[in-house]
Amino acid sequence: MTNSTPNLVAWMAEYQKYLDLVDAGAAEDAAALRLEIEEGLKWVELSWADLEFAVGQKS
């Protein structure tokens, strides 16, 4: 198992951007960013649930 902490921290920043887009009502942009985040998480063997757990959020 590799250390995924640096990757998780990077994706947490992107997740915050996603939340900001959701809050701003930019659903289309938020959906596109979510797809990008989910694809990136797959590469580092993490999931959307892992990300939500790390930041203490639920979608």
NUVOSE-453486 format. One record per residue (C-alpha): residue in one letter; x, y, z negated. Coordinates in Angstrom, 2 decimals. Layout:
% NUVOSE-453486
<site type="A" X="X" Y="Y" Z="Z"/>
...
END
This chain:
% NUVOSE-453486
<site type="M" X="0.00" Y="0.00" Z="0.00"/>
<site type="T" X="1.31" Y="3.43" Z="0.91"/>
<site type="N" X="1.07" Y="6.58" Z="-1.16"/>
<site type="S" X="-1.93" Y="8.38" Z="0.31"/>
<site type="T" X="-1.85" Y="11.33" Z="-2.12"/>
<site type="P" X="-0.27" Y="13.85" Z="0.32"/>
<site type="N" X="-2.80" Y="12.87" Z="2.97"/>
<site type="L" X="-5.68" Y="13.08" Z="0.52"/>
<site type="V" X="-4.64" Y="16.57" Z="-0.55"/>
<site type="A" X="-4.55" Y="17.70" Z="3.09"/>
<site type="W" X="-7.98" Y="16.24" Z="3.79"/>
<site type="M" X="-9.36" Y="17.80" Z="0.60"/>
<site type="A" X="-8.52" Y="21.21" Z="2.09"/>
<site type="E" X="-10.36" Y="20.28" Z="5.28"/>
<site type="Y" X="-13.28" Y="19.01" Z="3.21"/>
<site type="Q" X="-13.51" Y="22.41" Z="1.53"/>
<site type="K" X="-13.70" Y="24.02" Z="4.97"/>
<site type="Y" X="-16.50" Y="21.57" Z="5.78"/>
<site type="L" X="-18.39" Y="22.57" Z="2.62"/>
<site type="D" X="-17.93" Y="26.25" Z="3.47"/>
<site type="L" X="-19.42" Y="25.65" Z="6.93"/>
<site type="V" X="-22.36" Y="23.77" Z="5.41"/>
<site type="D" X="-22.95" Y="26.62" Z="2.95"/>
<site type="A" X="-22.79" Y="29.14" Z="5.80"/>
<site type="G" X="-25.43" Y="27.22" Z="7.73"/>
<site type="A" X="-23.04" Y="26.30" Z="10.54"/>
<site type="A" X="-24.38" Y="22.76" Z="10.85"/>
<site type="E" X="-22.95" Y="22.07" Z="14.31"/>
<site type="D" X="-19.45" Y="23.18" Z="13.34"/>
<site type="A" X="-19.69" Y="21.29" Z="10.06"/>
<site type="A" X="-20.74" Y="18.11" Z="11.84"/>
<site type="A" X="-17.82" Y="18.39" Z="14.26"/>
<site type="L" X="-15.37" Y="18.94" Z="11.40"/>
<site type="R" X="-16.82" Y="16.01" Z="9.47"/>
<site type="L" X="-16.22" Y="13.71" Z="12.45"/>
<site type="E" X="-12.63" Y="14.97" Z="12.68"/>
<site type="I" X="-12.10" Y="14.43" Z="8.96"/>
<site type="E" X="-13.60" Y="10.93" Z="9.03"/>
<site type="E" X="-11.38" Y="9.96" Z="11.97"/>
<site type="G" X="-8.30" Y="11.26" Z="10.16"/>
<site type="L" X="-9.22" Y="9.46" Z="6.97"/>
<site type="K" X="-9.35" Y="6.16" Z="8.85"/>
<site type="W" X="-5.70" Y="6.63" Z="9.86"/>
<site type="V" X="-4.64" Y="6.90" Z="6.21"/>
<site type="E" X="-6.97" Y="4.14" Z="5.02"/>
<site type="L" X="-9.29" Y="6.44" Z="3.09"/>
<site type="S" X="-13.04" Y="6.98" Z="3.35"/>
<site type="W" X="-15.47" Y="9.87" Z="3.07"/>
<site type="A" X="-16.45" Y="8.44" Z="-0.33"/>
<site type="D" X="-12.80" Y="8.59" Z="-1.43"/>
<site type="L" X="-12.70" Y="12.23" Z="-0.42"/>
<site type="E" X="-15.93" Y="13.07" Z="-2.21"/>
<site type="F" X="-14.70" Y="11.28" Z="-5.33"/>
<site type="A" X="-11.42" Y="13.22" Z="-5.23"/>
<site type="V" X="-13.19" Y="16.57" Z="-5.15"/>
<site type="G" X="-16.09" Y="15.54" Z="-7.35"/>
<site type="Q" X="-18.79" Y="16.14" Z="-4.70"/>
<site type="K" X="-21.66" Y="14.19" Z="-3.20"/>
<site type="S" X="-23.00" Y="14.84" Z="0.27"/>
END
